[in-house]
Amino acid sequence: MTNNQLTGKYTRLRAELEADYAESAWSLGRSGRIDRIAGELAEIERTLAVQRLGARLINVDESPAEQRYGTRHAAA
């Protein structure tokens, strides 16, 4: 899934989750649905985080010392 697809799915699931929480009558079926949506949201968040981290790692133009300590300490 692309980043845009994941973001769209995340937005849709958040809206579904908010709607389910807004319901005053909680039933066993509804709590299962909430658990499922929360699990899907967590998976999407992990995937987006990995994608963002991967993009940062691919675009790094700094030396390992600069990455670790920042450019201010790299010369020391």
Jmol script that loads the backbone (N, CA, C; Angstrom):
load data "model"
ATOM      1  N   MET A   1       0.839  -1.182   0.000  1.00  0.00           N
ATOM      2  CA  MET A   1       0.000   0.000   0.000  1.00  0.00           C
ATOM      3  C   MET A   1       0.880   1.241   0.000  1.00  0.00           C
ATOM      4  N   THR A   2       0.451   2.241  -0.736  1.00  0.00           N
ATOM      5  CA  THR A   2       1.216   3.483  -0.770  1.00  0.00           C
ATOM      6  C   THR A   2       0.949   4.285   0.511  1.00  0.00           C
ATOM      7  N   ASN A   3       1.779   5.270   0.715  1.00  0.00           N
ATOM      8  CA  ASN A   3       1.628   6.137   1.882  1.00  0.00           C
ATOM      9  C   ASN A   3       0.261   6.814   1.869  1.00  0.00           C
ATOM     10  N   ASN A   4      -0.179   7.288   0.704  1.00  0.00           N
ATOM     11  CA  ASN A   4      -1.490   7.949   0.597  1.00  0.00           C
ATOM     12  C   ASN A   4      -2.623   6.983   0.893  1.00  0.00           C
ATOM     13  N   GLN A   5      -2.514   5.739   0.413  1.00  0.00           N
ATOM     14  CA  GLN A   5      -3.539   4.736   0.692  1.00  0.00           C
ATOM     15  C   GLN A   5      -3.605   4.425   2.184  1.00  0.00           C
ATOM     16  N   LEU A   6      -2.440   4.276   2.803  1.00  0.00           N
ATOM     17  CA  LEU A   6      -2.398   4.002   4.242  1.00  0.00           C
ATOM     18  C   LEU A   6      -2.992   5.156   5.035  1.00  0.00           C
ATOM     19  N   THR A   7      -2.644   6.371   4.648  1.00  0.00           N
ATOM     20  CA  THR A   7      -3.172   7.538   5.343  1.00  0.00           C
ATOM     21  C   THR A   7      -4.687   7.630   5.190  1.00  0.00           C
ATOM     22  N   GLY A   8      -5.197   7.343   3.995  1.00  0.00           N
ATOM     23  CA  GLY A   8      -6.633   7.347   3.770  1.00  0.00           C
ATOM     24  C   GLY A   8      -7.344   6.285   4.590  1.00  0.00           C
ATOM     25  N   LYS A   9      -6.770   5.090   4.631  1.00  0.00           N
ATOM     26  CA  LYS A   9      -7.364   4.009   5.430  1.00  0.00           C
ATOM     27  C   LYS A   9      -7.334   4.368   6.909  1.00  0.00           C
ATOM     28  N   TYR A  10      -6.236   4.959   7.353  1.00  0.00           N
ATOM     29  CA  TYR A  10      -6.105   5.371   8.744  1.00  0.00           C
ATOM     30  C   TYR A  10      -7.198   6.381   9.108  1.00  0.00           C
ATOM     31  N   THR A  11      -7.397   7.364   8.232  1.00  0.00           N
ATOM     32  CA  THR A  11      -8.409   8.394   8.469  1.00  0.00           C
ATOM     33  C   THR A  11      -9.803   7.778   8.550  1.00  0.00           C
ATOM     34  N   ARG A  12     -10.103   6.858   7.625  1.00  0.00           N
ATOM     35  CA  ARG A  12     -11.411   6.198   7.616  1.00  0.00           C
ATOM     36  C   ARG A  12     -11.626   5.372   8.891  1.00  0.00           C
ATOM     37  N   LEU A  13     -10.593   4.631   9.302  1.00  0.00           N
ATOM     38  CA  LEU A  13     -10.713   3.808  10.511  1.00  0.00           C
ATOM     39  C   LEU A  13     -10.858   4.667  11.762  1.00  0.00           C
ATOM     40  N   ARG A  14     -10.144   5.794  11.812  1.00  0.00           N
ATOM     41  CA  ARG A  14     -10.288   6.701  12.964  1.00  0.00           C
ATOM     42  C   ARG A  14     -11.719   7.211  13.067  1.00  0.00           C
ATOM     43  N   ALA A  15     -12.317   7.539  11.929  1.00  0.00           N
ATOM     44  CA  ALA A  15     -13.704   8.019  11.926  1.00  0.00           C
ATOM     45  C   ALA A  15     -14.649   6.913  12.401  1.00  0.00           C
ATOM     46  N   GLU A  16     -14.427   5.679  11.945  1.00  0.00           N
ATOM     47  CA  GLU A  16     -15.254   4.554  12.387  1.00  0.00           C
ATOM     48  C   GLU A  16     -15.102   4.334  13.892  1.00  0.00           C
ATOM     49  N   LEU A  17     -13.870   4.418  14.368  1.00  0.00           N
ATOM     50  CA  LEU A  17     -13.618   4.211  15.793  1.00  0.00           C
ATOM     51  C   LEU A  17     -14.296   5.288  16.628  1.00  0.00           C
ATOM     52  N   GLU A  18     -14.189   6.526  16.201  1.00  0.00           N
ATOM     53  CA  GLU A  18     -14.837   7.622  16.924  1.00  0.00           C
ATOM     54  C   GLU A  18     -16.354   7.447  16.933  1.00  0.00           C
ATOM     55  N   ALA A  19     -16.920   7.006  15.811  1.00  0.00           N
ATOM     56  CA  ALA A  19     -18.367   6.779  15.744  1.00  0.00           C
ATOM     57  C   ALA A  19     -18.785   5.655  16.691  1.00  0.00           C
ATOM     58  N   ASP A  20     -18.001   4.594  16.757  1.00  0.00           N
ATOM     59  CA  ASP A  20     -18.331   3.490  17.659  1.00  0.00           C
ATOM     60  C   ASP A  20     -18.218   3.904  19.122  1.00  0.00           C
ATOM     61  N   TYR A  21     -17.212   4.694  19.441  1.00  0.00           N
ATOM     62  CA  TYR A  21     -17.082   5.175  20.819  1.00  0.00           C
ATOM     63  C   TYR A  21     -18.217   6.123  21.192  1.00  0.00           C
ATOM     64  N   ALA A  22     -18.737   6.845  20.205  1.00  0.00           N
ATOM     65  CA  ALA A  22     -19.813   7.805  20.474  1.00  0.00           C
ATOM     66  C   ALA A  22     -21.139   7.113  20.792  1.00  0.00           C
ATOM     67  N   GLU A  23     -21.296   5.877  20.350  1.00  0.00           N
ATOM     68  CA  GLU A  23     -22.520   5.133  20.637  1.00  0.00           C
ATOM     69  C   GLU A  23     -22.633   4.922  22.141  1.00  0.00           C
ATOM     70  N   SER A  24     -23.822   5.180  22.672  1.00  0.00           N
ATOM     71  CA  SER A  24     -24.005   5.039  24.123  1.00  0.00           C
ATOM     72  C   SER A  24     -24.209   3.598  24.544  1.00  0.00           C
ATOM     73  N   ALA A  25     -24.786   2.780  23.675  1.00  0.00           N
ATOM     74  CA  ALA A  25     -25.068   1.389  24.037  1.00  0.00           C
ATOM     75  C   ALA A  25     -23.911   0.502  23.579  1.00  0.00           C
ATOM     76  N   TRP A  26     -23.142   0.045  24.551  1.00  0.00           N
ATOM     77  CA  TRP A  26     -22.025  -0.839  24.230  1.00  0.00           C
ATOM     78  C   TRP A  26     -22.510  -2.271  24.279  1.00  0.00           C
ATOM     79  N   SER A  27     -22.174  -3.008  23.268  1.00  0.00           N
ATOM     80  CA  SER A  27     -22.512  -4.425  23.255  1.00  0.00           C
ATOM     81  C   SER A  27     -21.235  -5.218  23.035  1.00  0.00           C
ATOM     82  N   LEU A  28     -21.323  -6.511  23.246  1.00  0.00           N
ATOM     83  CA  LEU A  28     -20.160  -7.365  23.054  1.00  0.00           C
ATOM     84  C   LEU A  28     -19.660  -7.284  21.616  1.00  0.00           C
ATOM     85  N   GLY A  29     -20.591  -7.237  20.668  1.00  0.00           N
ATOM     86  CA  GLY A  29     -20.213  -7.128  19.258  1.00  0.00           C
ATOM     87  C   GLY A  29     -19.495  -5.836  18.956  1.00  0.00           C
ATOM     88  N   ARG A  30     -19.956  -4.749  19.557  1.00  0.00           N
ATOM     89  CA  ARG A  30     -19.345  -3.444  19.308  1.00  0.00           C
ATOM     90  C   ARG A  30     -17.931  -3.392  19.892  1.00  0.00           C
ATOM     91  N   SER A  31     -17.719  -3.971  21.054  1.00  0.00           N
ATOM     92  CA  SER A  31     -16.373  -3.931  21.634  1.00  0.00           C
ATOM     93  C   SER A  31     -15.401  -4.750  20.789  1.00  0.00           C
ATOM     94  N   GLY A  32     -15.883  -5.835  20.193  1.00  0.00           N
ATOM     95  CA  GLY A  32     -15.029  -6.608  19.287  1.00  0.00           C
ATOM     96  C   GLY A  32     -14.650  -5.802  18.061  1.00  0.00           C
ATOM     97  N   ARG A  33     -15.610  -5.044  17.558  1.00  0.00           N
ATOM     98  CA  ARG A  33     -15.353  -4.180  16.398  1.00  0.00           C
ATOM     99  C   ARG A  33     -14.339  -3.105  16.752  1.00  0.00           C
ATOM    100  N   ILE A  34     -14.484  -2.516  17.923  1.00  0.00           N
ATOM    101  CA  ILE A  34     -13.542  -1.488  18.377  1.00  0.00           C
ATOM    102  C   ILE A  34     -12.142  -2.079  18.503  1.00  0.00           C
ATOM    103  N   ASP A  35     -12.041  -3.284  19.060  1.00  0.00           N
ATOM    104  CA  ASP A  35     -10.737  -3.942  19.169  1.00  0.00           C
ATOM    105  C   ASP A  35     -10.118  -4.185  17.793  1.00  0.00           C
ATOM    106  N   ARG A  36     -10.942  -4.611  16.830  1.00  0.00           N
ATOM    107  CA  ARG A  36     -10.446  -4.874  15.483  1.00  0.00           C
ATOM    108  C   ARG A  36      -9.940  -3.588  14.838  1.00  0.00           C
ATOM    109  N   ILE A  37     -10.727  -2.525  14.953  1.00  0.00           N
ATOM    110  CA  ILE A  37     -10.329  -1.238  14.365  1.00  0.00           C
ATOM    111  C   ILE A  37      -9.047  -0.727  15.023  1.00  0.00           C
ATOM    112  N   ALA A  38      -8.974  -0.818  16.335  1.00  0.00           N
ATOM    113  CA  ALA A  38      -7.770  -0.361  17.039  1.00  0.00           C
ATOM    114  C   ALA A  38      -6.545  -1.164  16.603  1.00  0.00           C
ATOM    115  N   GLY A  39      -6.710  -2.454  16.397  1.00  0.00           N
ATOM    116  CA  GLY A  39      -5.604  -3.287  15.930  1.00  0.00           C
ATOM    117  C   GLY A  39      -5.151  -2.894  14.533  1.00  0.00           C
ATOM    118  N   GLU A  40      -6.107  -2.632  13.646  1.00  0.00           N
ATOM    119  CA  GLU A  40      -5.761  -2.190  12.292  1.00  0.00           C
ATOM    120  C   GLU A  40      -5.055  -0.844  12.322  1.00  0.00           C
ATOM    121  N   LEU A  41      -5.549   0.070  13.171  1.00  0.00           N
ATOM    122  CA  LEU A  41      -4.908   1.386  13.286  1.00  0.00           C
ATOM    123  C   LEU A  41      -3.464   1.244  13.760  1.00  0.00           C
ATOM    124  N   ALA A  42      -3.227   0.387  14.730  1.00  0.00           N
ATOM    125  CA  ALA A  42      -1.872   0.188  15.244  1.00  0.00           C
ATOM    126  C   ALA A  42      -0.955  -0.356  14.148  1.00  0.00           C
ATOM    127  N   GLU A  43      -1.468  -1.280  13.342  1.00  0.00           N
ATOM    128  CA  GLU A  43      -0.671  -1.841  12.257  1.00  0.00           C
ATOM    129  C   GLU A  43      -0.329  -0.773  11.218  1.00  0.00           C
ATOM    130  N   ILE A  44      -1.295   0.067  10.879  1.00  0.00           N
ATOM    131  CA  ILE A  44      -1.051   1.147   9.923  1.00  0.00           C
ATOM    132  C   ILE A  44      -0.037   2.134  10.486  1.00  0.00           C
ATOM    133  N   GLU A  45      -0.161   2.480  11.774  1.00  0.00           N
ATOM    134  CA  GLU A  45       0.806   3.401  12.394  1.00  0.00           C
ATOM    135  C   GLU A  45       2.212   2.839  12.330  1.00  0.00           C
ATOM    136  N   ARG A  46       2.360   1.541  12.603  1.00  0.00           N
ATOM    137  CA  ARG A  46       3.686   0.911  12.520  1.00  0.00           C
ATOM    138  C   ARG A  46       4.226   0.962  11.089  1.00  0.00           C
ATOM    139  N   THR A  47       3.386   0.651  10.117  1.00  0.00           N
ATOM    140  CA  THR A  47       3.815   0.663   8.719  1.00  0.00           C
ATOM    141  C   THR A  47       4.233   2.059   8.282  1.00  0.00           C
ATOM    142  N   LEU A  48       3.435   3.065   8.636  1.00  0.00           N
ATOM    143  CA  LEU A  48       3.789   4.443   8.288  1.00  0.00           C
ATOM    144  C   LEU A  48       5.101   4.853   8.959  1.00  0.00           C
ATOM    145  N   ALA A  49       5.302   4.448  10.200  1.00  0.00           N
ATOM    146  CA  ALA A  49       6.545   4.791  10.905  1.00  0.00           C
ATOM    147  C   ALA A  49       7.744   4.146  10.218  1.00  0.00           C
ATOM    148  N   VAL A  50       7.614   2.896   9.807  1.00  0.00           N
ATOM    149  CA  VAL A  50       8.709   2.211   9.123  1.00  0.00           C
ATOM    150  C   VAL A  50       8.990   2.885   7.791  1.00  0.00           C
ATOM    151  N   GLN A  51       7.936   3.266   7.057  1.00  0.00           N
ATOM    152  CA  GLN A  51       8.130   3.958   5.787  1.00  0.00           C
ATOM    153  C   GLN A  51       8.839   5.284   5.991  1.00  0.00           C
ATOM    154  N   ARG A  52       8.448   6.025   7.002  1.00  0.00           N
ATOM    155  CA  ARG A  52       9.093   7.323   7.263  1.00  0.00           C
ATOM    156  C   ARG A  52      10.546   7.136   7.667  1.00  0.00           C
ATOM    157  N   LEU A  53      10.806   6.137   8.496  1.00  0.00           N
ATOM    158  CA  LEU A  53      12.177   5.866   8.913  1.00  0.00           C
ATOM    159  C   LEU A  53      13.012   5.449   7.714  1.00  0.00           C
ATOM    160  N   GLY A  54      12.456   4.604   6.864  1.00  0.00           N
ATOM    161  CA  GLY A  54      13.173   4.179   5.668  1.00  0.00           C
ATOM    162  C   GLY A  54      13.503   5.354   4.774  1.00  0.00           C
ATOM    163  N   ALA A  55      12.575   6.266   4.603  1.00  0.00           N
ATOM    164  CA  ALA A  55      12.817   7.453   3.776  1.00  0.00           C
ATOM    165  C   ALA A  55      13.921   8.304   4.379  1.00  0.00           C
ATOM    166  N   ARG A  56      13.936   8.416   5.699  1.00  0.00           N
ATOM    167  CA  ARG A  56      14.994   9.202   6.352  1.00  0.00           C
ATOM    168  C   ARG A  56      16.338   8.540   6.146  1.00  0.00           C
ATOM    169  N   LEU A  57      16.392   7.212   6.250  1.00  0.00           N
ATOM    170  CA  LEU A  57      17.662   6.506   6.099  1.00  0.00           C
ATOM    171  C   LEU A  57      18.182   6.589   4.669  1.00  0.00           C
ATOM    172  N   ILE A  58      17.291   6.569   3.698  1.00  0.00           N
ATOM    173  CA  ILE A  58      17.690   6.637   2.297  1.00  0.00           C
ATOM    174  C   ILE A  58      18.224   8.025   1.957  1.00  0.00           C
ATOM    175  N   ASN A  59      17.672   9.057   2.564  1.00  0.00           N
ATOM    176  CA  ASN A  59      18.024  10.436   2.213  1.00  0.00           C
ATOM    177  C   ASN A  59      19.107  11.047   3.092  1.00  0.00           C
ATOM    178  N   VAL A  60      19.770  10.250   3.863  1.00  0.00           N
ATOM    179  CA  VAL A  60      20.777  10.784   4.781  1.00  0.00           C
ATOM    180  C   VAL A  60      22.053  11.120   4.013  1.00  0.00           C
ATOM    181  N   ASP A  61      22.502  12.363   4.157  1.00  0.00           N
ATOM    182  CA  ASP A  61      23.734  12.811   3.513  1.00  0.00           C
ATOM    183  C   ASP A  61      24.827  13.093   4.546  1.00  0.00           C
ATOM    184  N   GLU A  62      24.599  12.689   5.779  1.00  0.00           N
ATOM    185  CA  GLU A  62      25.565  12.975   6.842  1.00  0.00           C
ATOM    186  C   GLU A  62      26.429  11.749   7.122  1.00  0.00           C
ATOM    187  N   SER A  63      27.586  12.008   7.684  1.00  0.00           N
ATOM    188  CA  SER A  63      28.455  10.919   8.110  1.00  0.00           C
ATOM    189  C   SER A  63      27.848  10.270   9.351  1.00  0.00           C
ATOM    190  N   PRO A  64      28.297   9.071   9.713  1.00  0.00           N
ATOM    191  CA  PRO A  64      27.776   8.442  10.932  1.00  0.00           C
ATOM    192  C   PRO A  64      27.962   9.310  12.177  1.00  0.00           C
ATOM    193  N   ALA A  65      29.070  10.022  12.271  1.00  0.00           N
ATOM    194  CA  ALA A  65      29.296  10.886  13.434  1.00  0.00           C
ATOM    195  C   ALA A  65      28.298  12.034  13.452  1.00  0.00           C
ATOM    196  N   GLU A  66      28.020  12.603  12.288  1.00  0.00           N
ATOM    197  CA  GLU A  66      27.048  13.686  12.215  1.00  0.00           C
ATOM    198  C   GLU A  66      25.644  13.184  12.546  1.00  0.00           C
ATOM    199  N   GLN A  67      25.325  11.973  12.112  1.00  0.00           N
ATOM    200  CA  GLN A  67      24.024  11.401  12.441  1.00  0.00           C
ATOM    201  C   GLN A  67      23.882  11.188  13.943  1.00  0.00           C
ATOM    202  N   ARG A  68      24.958  10.707  14.564  1.00  0.00           N
ATOM    203  CA  ARG A  68      24.913  10.373  15.977  1.00  0.00           C
ATOM    204  C   ARG A  68      24.958  11.609  16.862  1.00  0.00           C
ATOM    205  N   TYR A  69      25.822  12.555  16.537  1.00  0.00           N
ATOM    206  CA  TYR A  69      26.058  13.682  17.434  1.00  0.00           C
ATOM    207  C   TYR A  69      25.580  15.024  16.903  1.00  0.00           C
ATOM    208  N   GLY A  70      25.179  15.054  15.658  1.00  0.00           N
ATOM    209  CA  GLY A  70      24.793  16.332  15.064  1.00  0.00           C
ATOM    210  C   GLY A  70      26.007  17.014  14.472  1.00  0.00           C
ATOM    211  N   THR A  71      25.800  17.926  13.580  1.00  0.00           N
ATOM    212  CA  THR A  71      26.911  18.558  12.862  1.00  0.00           C
ATOM    213  C   THR A  71      27.781  19.400  13.786  1.00  0.00           C
ATOM    214  N   ARG A  72      27.232  19.902  14.863  1.00  0.00           N
ATOM    215  CA  ARG A  72      27.985  20.748  15.782  1.00  0.00           C
ATOM    216  C   ARG A  72      29.122  19.973  16.428  1.00  0.00           C
ATOM    217  N   HIS A  73      28.914  18.682  16.724  1.00  0.00           N
ATOM    218  CA  HIS A  73      29.926  17.884  17.423  1.00  0.00           C
ATOM    219  C   HIS A  73      30.780  17.039  16.480  1.00  0.00           C
ATOM    220  N   ALA A  74      30.470  17.056  15.192  1.00  0.00           N
ATOM    221  CA  ALA A  74      31.154  16.152  14.255  1.00  0.00           C
ATOM    222  C   ALA A  74      32.637  16.460  14.132  1.00  0.00           C
ATOM    223  N   ALA A  75      33.020  17.721  14.219  1.00  0.00           N
ATOM    224  CA  ALA A  75      34.423  18.089  14.057  1.00  0.00           C
ATOM    225  C   ALA A  75      35.254  17.778  15.284  1.00  0.00           C
ATOM    226  N   ALA A  76      34.629  17.598  16.418  1.00  0.00           N
ATOM    227  CA  ALA A  76      35.367  17.390  17.672  1.00  0.00           C
ATOM    228  C   ALA A  76      36.020  16.043  17.759  1.00  0.00           C
TER     229      ALA A  76
END
end "model"
wireframe off; spacefill off
backbone 0.3
color backbone group
